[in-house]
Amino acid sequence: MINLAAQFCSRPGVDPGWRTILGYHIFLFRASRKFPPLHGLVVQLGAVCRQLIHKYDMERLGRDPLPDDHLGSAPTPGSDGNTKTHEDGEKYKKKYLDFRNELVQNAQELQTAWLYG
């Protein structure tokens, strides 16, 4: 039983969808400026949400292979019999670079939110 709990806790989690709340947070952030106490609460809640997003992104960064590792691997048959193509590698690299840029932007906005919240 302890082994099962340890395995469950050591697995990196899947992002449960915290990123989807950012649009709503931005709306509340703009709408609450007229009410300073409420605005401060909105900023702090936004920081908490960004902190969770950052946590899951860092777990993903540690779990996913780097683009060079993905591109440099020899073509091997997948489970369905298909082989990796160069286009798949380029798509993965583009997704990885987008993810990295979002991670950096979120970290900067997180620091700002904790500073001004």
Backbone as XML, in Angstrom:
<?xml version="1.0"?>
<chain id="A" units="angstrom">
  <residue number="1" name="MET">
    <atom name="N" x="0.825" y="-1.194" z="0.000"/>
    <atom name="CA" x="0.000" y="0.000" z="0.000"/>
    <atom name="C" x="0.865" y="1.252" z="0.000"/>
  </residue>
  <residue number="2" name="ILE">
    <atom name="N" x="1.932" y="1.244" z="0.785"/>
    <atom name="CA" x="2.818" y="2.406" z="0.837"/>
    <atom name="C" x="3.501" y="2.590" z="-0.511"/>
  </residue>
  <residue number="3" name="ASN">
    <atom name="N" x="3.864" y="1.486" z="-1.166"/>
    <atom name="CA" x="4.500" y="1.583" z="-2.479"/>
    <atom name="C" x="3.571" y="2.239" z="-3.499"/>
  </residue>
  <residue number="4" name="LEU">
    <atom name="N" x="2.291" y="1.894" z="-3.465"/>
    <atom name="CA" x="1.332" y="2.497" z="-4.389"/>
    <atom name="C" x="1.217" y="3.999" z="-4.143"/>
  </residue>
  <residue number="5" name="ALA">
    <atom name="N" x="1.177" y="4.403" z="-2.886"/>
    <atom name="CA" x="1.087" y="5.828" z="-2.567"/>
    <atom name="C" x="2.343" y="6.560" z="-3.014"/>
  </residue>
  <residue number="6" name="ALA">
    <atom name="N" x="3.497" y="5.948" z="-2.826"/>
    <atom name="CA" x="4.754" y="6.580" z="-3.239"/>
    <atom name="C" x="4.813" y="6.715" z="-4.756"/>
  </residue>
  <residue number="7" name="GLN">
    <atom name="N" x="4.364" y="5.696" z="-5.485"/>
    <atom name="CA" x="4.360" y="5.768" z="-6.937"/>
    <atom name="C" x="3.403" y="6.854" z="-7.420"/>
  </residue>
  <residue number="8" name="PHE">
    <atom name="N" x="2.252" y="6.958" z="-6.780"/>
    <atom name="CA" x="1.272" y="7.960" z="-7.183"/>
    <atom name="C" x="1.804" y="9.371" z="-6.948"/>
  </residue>
  <residue number="9" name="CYS">
    <atom name="N" x="2.466" y="9.583" z="-5.811"/>
    <atom name="CA" x="2.980" y="10.915" z="-5.481"/>
    <atom name="C" x="4.192" y="11.281" z="-6.328"/>
  </residue>
  <residue number="10" name="SER">
    <atom name="N" x="4.943" y="10.293" z="-6.791"/>
    <atom name="CA" x="6.151" y="10.602" z="-7.545"/>
    <atom name="C" x="5.870" y="10.869" z="-9.019"/>
  </residue>
  <residue number="11" name="ARG">
    <atom name="N" x="4.724" y="10.452" z="-9.511"/>
    <atom name="CA" x="4.374" y="10.691" z="-10.916"/>
    <atom name="C" x="4.058" y="12.155" z="-11.145"/>
  </residue>
  <residue number="12" name="PRO">
    <atom name="N" x="4.585" y="12.734" z="-12.215"/>
    <atom name="CA" x="4.212" y="14.115" z="-12.509"/>
    <atom name="C" x="2.750" y="14.182" z="-12.908"/>
  </residue>
  <residue number="13" name="GLY">
    <atom name="N" x="2.070" y="15.181" z="-12.395"/>
    <atom name="CA" x="0.651" y="15.300" z="-12.661"/>
    <atom name="C" x="0.370" y="15.900" z="-14.024"/>
  </residue>
  <residue number="14" name="VAL">
    <atom name="N" x="-0.823" y="15.676" z="-14.468"/>
    <atom name="CA" x="-1.297" y="16.264" z="-15.710"/>
    <atom name="C" x="-1.933" y="17.606" z="-15.353"/>
  </residue>
  <residue number="15" name="ASP">
    <atom name="N" x="-1.709" y="18.598" z="-16.182"/>
    <atom name="CA" x="-2.292" y="19.907" z="-15.922"/>
    <atom name="C" x="-3.807" y="19.766" z="-15.877"/>
  </residue>
  <residue number="16" name="PRO">
    <atom name="N" x="-4.431" y="20.043" z="-14.725"/>
    <atom name="CA" x="-5.872" y="19.834" z="-14.608"/>
    <atom name="C" x="-6.721" y="20.933" z="-15.228"/>
  </residue>
  <residue number="17" name="GLY">
    <atom name="N" x="-6.117" y="21.844" z="-15.965"/>
    <atom name="CA" x="-6.901" y="22.856" z="-16.650"/>
    <atom name="C" x="-6.847" y="24.226" z="-16.008"/>
  </residue>
  <residue number="18" name="TRP">
    <atom name="N" x="-5.867" y="24.483" z="-15.177"/>
    <atom name="CA" x="-5.755" y="25.799" z="-14.542"/>
    <atom name="C" x="-5.529" y="26.897" z="-15.568"/>
  </residue>
  <residue number="19" name="ARG">
    <atom name="N" x="-4.946" y="26.577" z="-16.701"/>
    <atom name="CA" x="-4.644" y="27.586" z="-17.710"/>
    <atom name="C" x="-5.929" y="28.208" z="-18.279"/>
  </residue>
  <residue number="20" name="THR">
    <atom name="N" x="-7.027" y="27.484" z="-18.238"/>
    <atom name="CA" x="-8.272" y="27.988" z="-18.804"/>
    <atom name="C" x="-8.879" y="29.105" z="-17.966"/>
  </residue>
  <residue number="21" name="ILE">
    <atom name="N" x="-8.484" y="29.229" z="-16.711"/>
    <atom name="CA" x="-9.070" y="30.254" z="-15.847"/>
    <atom name="C" x="-8.424" y="31.621" z="-16.054"/>
  </residue>
  <residue number="22" name="LEU">
    <atom name="N" x="-7.305" y="31.692" z="-16.770"/>
    <atom name="CA" x="-6.590" y="32.955" z="-16.932"/>
    <atom name="C" x="-7.407" y="34.006" z="-17.681"/>
  </residue>
  <residue number="23" name="GLY">
    <atom name="N" x="-8.182" y="33.601" z="-18.657"/>
    <atom name="CA" x="-9.027" y="34.557" z="-19.378"/>
    <atom name="C" x="-10.045" y="35.211" z="-18.451"/>
  </residue>
  <residue number="24" name="TYR">
    <atom name="N" x="-10.651" y="34.424" z="-17.593"/>
    <atom name="CA" x="-11.607" y="34.944" z="-16.619"/>
    <atom name="C" x="-10.893" y="35.853" z="-15.620"/>
  </residue>
  <residue number="25" name="HIS">
    <atom name="N" x="-9.702" y="35.462" z="-15.216"/>
    <atom name="CA" x="-8.930" y="36.286" z="-14.278"/>
    <atom name="C" x="-8.610" y="37.657" z="-14.890"/>
  </residue>
  <residue number="26" name="ILE">
    <atom name="N" x="-8.219" y="37.690" z="-16.143"/>
    <atom name="CA" x="-7.903" y="38.967" z="-16.802"/>
    <atom name="C" x="-9.134" y="39.859" z="-16.859"/>
  </residue>
  <residue number="27" name="PHE">
    <atom name="N" x="-10.295" y="39.265" z="-17.133"/>
    <atom name="CA" x="-11.543" y="40.033" z="-17.139"/>
    <atom name="C" x="-11.818" y="40.630" z="-15.763"/>
  </residue>
  <residue number="28" name="LEU">
    <atom name="N" x="-11.692" y="39.813" z="-14.709"/>
    <atom name="CA" x="-11.930" y="40.306" z="-13.352"/>
    <atom name="C" x="-10.892" y="41.349" z="-12.942"/>
  </residue>
  <residue number="29" name="PHE">
    <atom name="N" x="-9.659" y="41.146" z="-13.386"/>
    <atom name="CA" x="-8.595" y="42.090" z="-13.076"/>
    <atom name="C" x="-8.934" y="43.480" z="-13.611"/>
  </residue>
  <residue number="30" name="ARG">
    <atom name="N" x="-9.416" y="43.540" z="-14.827"/>
    <atom name="CA" x="-9.765" y="44.834" z="-15.439"/>
    <atom name="C" x="-11.034" y="45.427" z="-14.818"/>
  </residue>
  <residue number="31" name="ALA">
    <atom name="N" x="-12.010" y="44.565" z="-14.527"/>
    <atom name="CA" x="-13.291" y="45.050" z="-14.009"/>
    <atom name="C" x="-13.206" y="45.481" z="-12.549"/>
  </residue>
  <residue number="32" name="SER">
    <atom name="N" x="-12.260" y="44.984" z="-11.797"/>
    <atom name="CA" x="-12.210" y="45.265" z="-10.357"/>
    <atom name="C" x="-11.334" y="46.462" z="-9.995"/>
  </residue>
  <residue number="33" name="ARG">
    <atom name="N" x="-10.768" y="47.138" z="-10.961"/>
    <atom name="CA" x="-9.874" y="48.270" z="-10.671"/>
    <atom name="C" x="-10.578" y="49.385" z="-9.891"/>
  </residue>
  <residue number="34" name="LYS">
    <atom name="N" x="-11.871" y="49.521" z="-10.048"/>
    <atom name="CA" x="-12.618" y="50.578" z="-9.352"/>
    <atom name="C" x="-12.764" y="50.275" z="-7.863"/>
  </residue>
  <residue number="35" name="PHE">
    <atom name="N" x="-12.543" y="49.038" z="-7.475"/>
    <atom name="CA" x="-12.739" y="48.610" z="-6.089"/>
    <atom name="C" x="-11.411" y="48.063" z="-5.539"/>
  </residue>
  <residue number="36" name="PRO">
    <atom name="N" x="-10.599" y="48.917" z="-4.925"/>
    <atom name="CA" x="-9.241" y="48.510" z="-4.512"/>
    <atom name="C" x="-9.173" y="47.249" z="-3.639"/>
  </residue>
  <residue number="37" name="PRO">
    <atom name="N" x="-10.025" y="47.067" z="-2.605"/>
    <atom name="CA" x="-9.899" y="45.822" z="-1.822"/>
    <atom name="C" x="-10.188" y="44.571" z="-2.658"/>
  </residue>
  <residue number="38" name="LEU">
    <atom name="N" x="-11.205" y="44.661" z="-3.504"/>
    <atom name="CA" x="-11.538" y="43.533" z="-4.373"/>
    <atom name="C" x="-10.438" y="43.301" z="-5.402"/>
  </residue>
  <residue number="39" name="HIS">
    <atom name="N" x="-9.887" y="44.389" z="-5.911"/>
    <atom name="CA" x="-8.812" y="44.279" z="-6.904"/>
    <atom name="C" x="-7.594" y="43.576" z="-6.297"/>
  </residue>
  <residue number="40" name="GLY">
    <atom name="N" x="-7.254" y="43.910" z="-5.060"/>
    <atom name="CA" x="-6.136" y="43.240" z="-4.391"/>
    <atom name="C" x="-6.378" y="41.744" z="-4.251"/>
  </residue>
  <residue number="41" name="LEU">
    <atom name="N" x="-7.611" y="41.369" z="-3.915"/>
    <atom name="CA" x="-7.952" y="39.950" z="-3.804"/>
    <atom name="C" x="-7.848" y="39.255" z="-5.159"/>
  </residue>
  <residue number="42" name="VAL">
    <atom name="N" x="-8.320" y="39.910" z="-6.200"/>
    <atom name="CA" x="-8.247" y="39.336" z="-7.549"/>
    <atom name="C" x="-6.793" y="39.121" z="-7.958"/>
  </residue>
  <residue number="43" name="VAL">
    <atom name="N" x="-5.931" y="40.084" z="-7.640"/>
    <atom name="CA" x="-4.511" y="39.951" z="-7.972"/>
    <atom name="C" x="-3.899" y="38.765" z="-7.220"/>
  </residue>
  <residue number="44" name="GLN">
    <atom name="N" x="-4.236" y="38.617" z="-5.947"/>
    <atom name="CA" x="-3.692" y="37.503" z="-5.167"/>
    <atom name="C" x="-4.206" y="36.156" z="-5.663"/>
  </residue>
  <residue number="45" name="LEU">
    <atom name="N" x="-5.479" y="36.082" z="-6.010"/>
    <atom name="CA" x="-6.019" y="34.830" z="-6.547"/>
    <atom name="C" x="-5.384" y="34.498" z="-7.899"/>
  </residue>
  <residue number="46" name="GLY">
    <atom name="N" x="-5.123" y="35.527" z="-8.697"/>
    <atom name="CA" x="-4.432" y="35.306" z="-9.961"/>
    <atom name="C" x="-3.025" y="34.773" z="-9.739"/>
  </residue>
  <residue number="47" name="ALA">
    <atom name="N" x="-2.356" y="35.264" z="-8.702"/>
    <atom name="CA" x="-1.014" y="34.777" z="-8.387"/>
    <atom name="C" x="-1.057" y="33.308" z="-7.972"/>
  </residue>
  <residue number="48" name="VAL">
    <atom name="N" x="-2.065" y="32.940" z="-7.203"/>
    <atom name="CA" x="-2.198" y="31.531" z="-6.790"/>
    <atom name="C" x="-2.428" y="30.645" z="-8.014"/>
  </residue>
  <residue number="49" name="CYS">
    <atom name="N" x="-3.291" y="31.066" z="-8.920"/>
    <atom name="CA" x="-3.548" y="30.283" z="-10.135"/>
    <atom name="C" x="-2.282" y="30.166" z="-10.981"/>
  </residue>
  <residue number="50" name="ARG">
    <atom name="N" x="-1.569" y="31.269" z="-11.152"/>
    <atom name="CA" x="-0.331" y="31.227" z="-11.932"/>
    <atom name="C" x="0.725" y="30.359" z="-11.259"/>
  </residue>
  <residue number="51" name="GLN">
    <atom name="N" x="0.729" y="30.341" z="-9.929"/>
    <atom name="CA" x="1.684" y="29.491" z="-9.203"/>
    <atom name="C" x="1.408" y="28.013" z="-9.503"/>
  </residue>
  <residue number="52" name="LEU">
    <atom name="N" x="0.140" y="27.632" z="-9.523"/>
    <atom name="CA" x="-0.204" y="26.243" z="-9.837"/>
    <atom name="C" x="0.132" y="25.905" z="-11.286"/>
  </residue>
  <residue number="53" name="ILE">
    <atom name="N" x="-0.141" y="26.822" z="-12.189"/>
    <atom name="CA" x="0.201" y="26.598" z="-13.597"/>
    <atom name="C" x="1.704" y="26.433" z="-13.736"/>
  </residue>
  <residue number="54" name="HIS">
    <atom name="N" x="2.446" y="27.274" z="-13.033"/>
    <atom name="CA" x="3.914" y="27.197" z="-13.090"/>
    <atom name="C" x="4.411" y="25.857" z="-12.539"/>
  </residue>
  <residue number="55" name="LYS">
    <atom name="N" x="3.780" y="25.370" z="-11.477"/>
    <atom name="CA" x="4.159" y="24.080" z="-10.892"/>
    <atom name="C" x="3.981" y="22.953" z="-11.915"/>
  </residue>
  <residue number="56" name="TYR">
    <atom name="N" x="2.833" y="22.916" z="-12.567"/>
    <atom name="CA" x="2.585" y="21.861" z="-13.551"/>
    <atom name="C" x="3.483" y="22.003" z="-14.776"/>
  </residue>
  <residue number="57" name="ASP">
    <atom name="N" x="3.759" y="23.237" z="-15.176"/>
    <atom name="CA" x="4.662" y="23.445" z="-16.312"/>
    <atom name="C" x="6.081" y="22.992" z="-15.981"/>
  </residue>
  <residue number="58" name="MET">
    <atom name="N" x="6.528" y="23.243" z="-14.763"/>
    <atom name="CA" x="7.873" y="22.806" z="-14.369"/>
    <atom name="C" x="7.944" y="21.270" z="-14.324"/>
  </residue>
  <residue number="59" name="GLU">
    <atom name="N" x="6.879" y="20.622" z="-13.858"/>
    <atom name="CA" x="6.846" y="19.156" z="-13.879"/>
    <atom name="C" x="6.907" y="18.650" z="-15.314"/>
  </residue>
  <residue number="60" name="ARG">
    <atom name="N" x="6.188" y="19.309" z="-16.203"/>
    <atom name="CA" x="6.192" y="18.911" z="-17.617"/>
    <atom name="C" x="7.567" y="19.130" z="-18.230"/>
  </residue>
  <residue number="61" name="LEU">
    <atom name="N" x="8.219" y="20.232" z="-17.859"/>
    <atom name="CA" x="9.554" y="20.511" z="-18.367"/>
    <atom name="C" x="10.533" y="19.424" z="-17.949"/>
  </residue>
  <residue number="62" name="GLY">
    <atom name="N" x="10.402" y="18.932" z="-16.728"/>
    <atom name="CA" x="11.261" y="17.859" z="-16.256"/>
    <atom name="C" x="10.937" y="16.504" z="-16.867"/>
  </residue>
  <residue number="63" name="ARG">
    <atom name="N" x="9.718" y="16.321" z="-17.301"/>
    <atom name="CA" x="9.267" y="15.028" z="-17.804"/>
    <atom name="C" x="9.485" y="14.868" z="-19.304"/>
  </residue>
  <residue number="64" name="ASP">
    <atom name="N" x="9.231" y="15.908" z="-20.088"/>
    <atom name="CA" x="9.287" y="15.800" z="-21.549"/>
    <atom name="C" x="10.728" y="15.881" z="-22.050"/>
  </residue>
  <residue number="65" name="PRO">
    <atom name="N" x="11.044" y="15.158" z="-23.107"/>
    <atom name="CA" x="12.407" y="15.221" z="-23.660"/>
    <atom name="C" x="12.643" y="16.552" z="-24.370"/>
  </residue>
  <residue number="66" name="LEU">
    <atom name="N" x="13.891" y="16.925" z="-24.460"/>
    <atom name="CA" x="14.255" y="18.136" z="-25.187"/>
    <atom name="C" x="14.048" y="17.920" z="-26.681"/>
  </residue>
  <residue number="67" name="PRO">
    <atom name="N" x="13.831" y="18.975" z="-27.458"/>
    <atom name="CA" x="13.605" y="18.805" z="-28.896"/>
    <atom name="C" x="14.773" y="18.127" z="-29.605"/>
  </residue>
  <residue number="68" name="ASP">
    <atom name="N" x="16.004" y="18.402" z="-29.207"/>
    <atom name="CA" x="17.156" y="17.765" z="-29.851"/>
    <atom name="C" x="17.147" y="16.259" z="-29.634"/>
  </residue>
  <residue number="69" name="ASP">
    <atom name="N" x="16.752" y="15.835" z="-28.442"/>
    <atom name="CA" x="16.655" y="14.397" z="-28.167"/>
    <atom name="C" x="15.575" y="13.760" z="-29.022"/>
  </residue>
  <residue number="70" name="HIS">
    <atom name="N" x="14.482" y="14.488" z="-29.204"/>
    <atom name="CA" x="13.367" y="13.964" z="-29.985"/>
    <atom name="C" x="13.717" y="13.911" z="-31.475"/>
  </residue>
  <residue number="71" name="LEU">
    <atom name="N" x="14.381" y="14.960" z="-31.957"/>
    <atom name="CA" x="14.740" y="15.014" z="-33.380"/>
    <atom name="C" x="15.916" y="14.106" z="-33.706"/>
  </residue>
  <residue number="72" name="GLY">
    <atom name="N" x="16.852" y="13.977" z="-32.778"/>
    <atom name="CA" x="18.066" y="13.228" z="-33.044"/>
    <atom name="C" x="17.904" y="11.722" z="-32.972"/>
  </residue>
  <residue number="73" name="SER">
    <atom name="N" x="16.772" y="11.257" z="-32.505"/>
    <atom name="CA" x="16.606" y="9.812" z="-32.387"/>
    <atom name="C" x="16.409" y="9.184" z="-33.762"/>
  </residue>
  <residue number="74" name="ALA">
    <atom name="N" x="16.865" y="7.982" z="-33.865"/>
    <atom name="CA" x="16.724" y="7.264" z="-35.133"/>
    <atom name="C" x="15.259" y="6.912" z="-35.352"/>
  </residue>
  <residue number="75" name="PRO">
    <atom name="N" x="14.823" y="6.878" z="-36.595"/>
    <atom name="CA" x="13.421" y="6.516" z="-36.840"/>
    <atom name="C" x="13.146" y="5.096" z="-36.359"/>
  </residue>
  <residue number="76" name="THR">
    <atom name="N" x="12.223" y="4.997" z="-35.451"/>
    <atom name="CA" x="11.848" y="3.693" z="-34.914"/>
    <atom name="C" x="10.360" y="3.493" z="-35.115"/>
  </residue>
  <residue number="77" name="PRO">
    <atom name="N" x="9.958" y="2.282" z="-35.316"/>
    <atom name="CA" x="8.526" y="2.043" z="-35.491"/>
    <atom name="C" x="7.767" y="2.366" z="-34.207"/>
  </residue>
  <residue number="78" name="GLY">
    <atom name="N" x="6.654" y="3.034" z="-34.359"/>
    <atom name="CA" x="5.803" y="3.319" z="-33.211"/>
    <atom name="C" x="4.943" y="2.106" z="-32.896"/>
  </residue>
  <residue number="79" name="SER">
    <atom name="N" x="4.082" y="2.260" z="-31.920"/>
    <atom name="CA" x="3.232" y="1.142" z="-31.531"/>
    <atom name="C" x="2.251" y="0.770" z="-32.632"/>
  </residue>
  <residue number="80" name="ASP">
    <atom name="N" x="1.950" y="1.721" z="-33.516"/>
    <atom name="CA" x="1.011" y="1.442" z="-34.597"/>
    <atom name="C" x="1.714" y="1.102" z="-35.914"/>
  </residue>
  <residue number="81" name="GLY">
    <atom name="N" x="3.038" y="0.961" z="-35.861"/>
    <atom name="CA" x="3.777" y="0.588" z="-37.063"/>
    <atom name="C" x="4.304" y="1.768" z="-37.845"/>
  </residue>
  <residue number="82" name="ASN">
    <atom name="N" x="3.920" y="2.992" z="-37.492"/>
    <atom name="CA" x="4.409" y="4.178" z="-38.183"/>
    <atom name="C" x="5.765" y="4.592" z="-37.616"/>
  </residue>
  <residue number="83" name="THR">
    <atom name="N" x="6.567" y="5.227" z="-38.443"/>
    <atom name="CA" x="7.862" y="5.713" z="-37.978"/>
    <atom name="C" x="7.802" y="7.216" z="-37.770"/>
  </residue>
  <residue number="84" name="LYS">
    <atom name="N" x="8.716" y="7.729" z="-36.933"/>
    <atom name="CA" x="8.796" y="9.167" z="-36.716"/>
    <atom name="C" x="9.324" y="9.824" z="-37.983"/>
  </residue>
  <residue number="85" name="THR">
    <atom name="N" x="8.723" y="10.914" z="-38.350"/>
    <atom name="CA" x="9.180" y="11.633" z="-39.526"/>
    <atom name="C" x="9.806" y="12.952" z="-39.085"/>
  </residue>
  <residue number="86" name="HIS">
    <atom name="N" x="10.481" y="13.588" z="-40.002"/>
    <atom name="CA" x="11.095" y="14.876" z="-39.709"/>
    <atom name="C" x="10.021" y="15.918" z="-39.400"/>
  </residue>
  <residue number="87" name="GLU">
    <atom name="N" x="8.871" y="15.830" z="-40.070"/>
    <atom name="CA" x="7.785" y="16.768" z="-39.823"/>
    <atom name="C" x="7.269" y="16.629" z="-38.399"/>
  </residue>
  <residue number="88" name="ASP">
    <atom name="N" x="7.183" y="15.397" z="-37.893"/>
    <atom name="CA" x="6.755" y="15.188" z="-36.513"/>
    <atom name="C" x="7.739" y="15.833" z="-35.543"/>
  </residue>
  <residue number="89" name="GLY">
    <atom name="N" x="9.017" y="15.705" z="-35.860"/>
    <atom name="CA" x="10.037" y="16.323" z="-35.023"/>
    <atom name="C" x="9.947" y="17.831" z="-35.027"/>
  </residue>
  <residue number="90" name="GLU">
    <atom name="N" x="9.667" y="18.407" z="-36.185"/>
    <atom name="CA" x="9.539" y="19.856" z="-36.280"/>
    <atom name="C" x="8.297" y="20.344" z="-35.531"/>
  </residue>
  <residue number="91" name="LYS">
    <atom name="N" x="7.199" y="19.587" z="-35.617"/>
    <atom name="CA" x="5.994" y="19.951" z="-34.876"/>
    <atom name="C" x="6.260" y="19.912" z="-33.380"/>
  </residue>
  <residue number="92" name="TYR">
    <atom name="N" x="6.971" y="18.880" z="-32.945"/>
    <atom name="CA" x="7.292" y="18.753" z="-31.529"/>
    <atom name="C" x="8.175" y="19.918" z="-31.082"/>
  </residue>
  <residue number="93" name="LYS">
    <atom name="N" x="9.137" y="20.289" z="-31.912"/>
    <atom name="CA" x="10.035" y="21.390" z="-31.570"/>
    <atom name="C" x="9.263" y="22.700" z="-31.465"/>
  </residue>
  <residue number="94" name="LYS">
    <atom name="N" x="8.317" y="22.935" z="-32.383"/>
    <atom name="CA" x="7.507" y="24.150" z="-32.341"/>
    <atom name="C" x="6.638" y="24.175" z="-31.088"/>
  </residue>
  <residue number="95" name="LYS">
    <atom name="N" x="6.011" y="23.056" z="-30.749"/>
    <atom name="CA" x="5.193" y="22.986" z="-29.540"/>
    <atom name="C" x="6.046" y="23.233" z="-28.297"/>
  </residue>
  <residue number="96" name="TYR">
    <atom name="N" x="7.249" y="22.669" z="-28.301"/>
    <atom name="CA" x="8.147" y="22.828" z="-27.164"/>
    <atom name="C" x="8.567" y="24.289" z="-27.006"/>
  </residue>
  <residue number="97" name="LEU">
    <atom name="N" x="8.878" y="24.955" z="-28.104"/>
    <atom name="CA" x="9.279" y="26.358" z="-28.032"/>
    <atom name="C" x="8.116" y="27.244" z="-27.578"/>
  </residue>
  <residue number="98" name="ASP">
    <atom name="N" x="6.904" y="26.948" z="-28.040"/>
    <atom name="CA" x="5.727" y="27.683" z="-27.573"/>
    <atom name="C" x="5.520" y="27.472" z="-26.079"/>
  </residue>
  <residue number="99" name="PHE">
    <atom name="N" x="5.673" y="26.228" z="-25.648"/>
    <atom name="CA" x="5.536" y="25.911" z="-24.226"/>
    <atom name="C" x="6.581" y="26.660" z="-23.407"/>
  </residue>
  <residue number="100" name="ARG">
    <atom name="N" x="7.814" y="26.690" z="-23.878"/>
    <atom name="CA" x="8.889" y="27.373" z="-23.154"/>
    <atom name="C" x="8.604" y="28.869" z="-23.043"/>
  </residue>
  <residue number="101" name="ASN">
    <atom name="N" x="8.126" y="29.474" z="-24.123"/>
    <atom name="CA" x="7.793" y="30.893" z="-24.092"/>
    <atom name="C" x="6.647" y="31.186" z="-23.123"/>
  </residue>
  <residue number="102" name="GLU">
    <atom name="N" x="5.636" y="30.316" z="-23.102"/>
    <atom name="CA" x="4.527" y="30.483" z="-22.162"/>
    <atom name="C" x="5.011" y="30.330" z="-20.726"/>
  </residue>
  <residue number="103" name="LEU">
    <atom name="N" x="5.936" y="29.411" z="-20.499"/>
    <atom name="CA" x="6.480" y="29.189" z="-19.163"/>
    <atom name="C" x="7.209" y="30.434" z="-18.665"/>
  </residue>
  <residue number="104" name="VAL">
    <atom name="N" x="8.024" y="31.023" z="-19.508"/>
    <atom name="CA" x="8.765" y="32.229" z="-19.127"/>
    <atom name="C" x="7.810" y="33.396" z="-18.885"/>
  </residue>
  <residue number="105" name="GLN">
    <atom name="N" x="6.835" y="33.575" z="-19.764"/>
    <atom name="CA" x="5.871" y="34.660" z="-19.607"/>
    <atom name="C" x="5.068" y="34.488" z="-18.322"/>
  </residue>
  <residue number="106" name="ASN">
    <atom name="N" x="4.639" y="33.269" z="-18.031"/>
    <atom name="CA" x="3.872" y="33.007" z="-16.826"/>
    <atom name="C" x="4.718" y="33.283" z="-15.585"/>
  </residue>
  <residue number="107" name="ALA">
    <atom name="N" x="5.990" y="32.917" z="-15.616"/>
    <atom name="CA" x="6.868" y="33.168" z="-14.468"/>
    <atom name="C" x="7.029" y="34.666" z="-14.231"/>
  </residue>
  <residue number="108" name="GLN">
    <atom name="N" x="7.153" y="35.450" z="-15.289"/>
    <atom name="CA" x="7.275" y="36.901" z="-15.142"/>
    <atom name="C" x="5.993" y="37.507" z="-14.587"/>
  </residue>
  <residue number="109" name="GLU">
    <atom name="N" x="4.852" y="37.070" z="-15.098"/>
    <atom name="CA" x="3.576" y="37.581" z="-14.607"/>
    <atom name="C" x="3.317" y="37.115" z="-13.177"/>
  </residue>
  <residue number="110" name="LEU">
    <atom name="N" x="3.784" y="35.942" z="-12.829"/>
    <atom name="CA" x="3.640" y="35.446" z="-11.461"/>
    <atom name="C" x="4.421" y="36.316" z="-10.490"/>
  </residue>
  <residue number="111" name="GLN">
    <atom name="N" x="5.651" y="36.654" z="-10.842"/>
    <atom name="CA" x="6.460" y="37.519" z="-9.976"/>
    <atom name="C" x="5.806" y="38.891" z="-9.820"/>
  </residue>
  <residue number="112" name="THR">
    <atom name="N" x="5.273" y="39.434" z="-10.895"/>
    <atom name="CA" x="4.596" y="40.721" z="-10.825"/>
    <atom name="C" x="3.353" y="40.641" z="-9.934"/>
  </residue>
  <residue number="113" name="ALA">
    <atom name="N" x="2.596" y="39.567" z="-10.067"/>
    <atom name="CA" x="1.379" y="39.407" z="-9.279"/>
    <atom name="C" x="1.707" y="39.295" z="-7.793"/>
  </residue>
  <residue number="114" name="TRP">
    <atom name="N" x="2.734" y="38.550" z="-7.437"/>
    <atom name="CA" x="3.098" y="38.443" z="-6.012"/>
    <atom name="C" x="3.660" y="39.759" z="-5.503"/>
  </residue>
  <residue number="115" name="LEU">
    <atom name="N" x="4.335" y="40.517" z="-6.352"/>
    <atom name="CA" x="4.919" y="41.777" z="-5.922"/>
    <atom name="C" x="3.847" y="42.829" z="-5.657"/>
  </residue>
  <residue number="116" name="TYR">
    <atom name="N" x="2.865" y="42.922" z="-6.543"/>
    <atom name="CA" x="1.841" y="43.961" z="-6.416"/>
    <atom name="C" x="0.590" y="43.484" z="-5.701"/>
  </residue>
  <residue number="117" name="GLY">
    <atom name="N" x="0.451" y="42.187" z="-5.463"/>
    <atom name="CA" x="-0.739" y="41.657" z="-4.794"/>
    <atom name="C" x="-0.658" y="41.881" z="-3.350"/>
  </residue>
</chain>
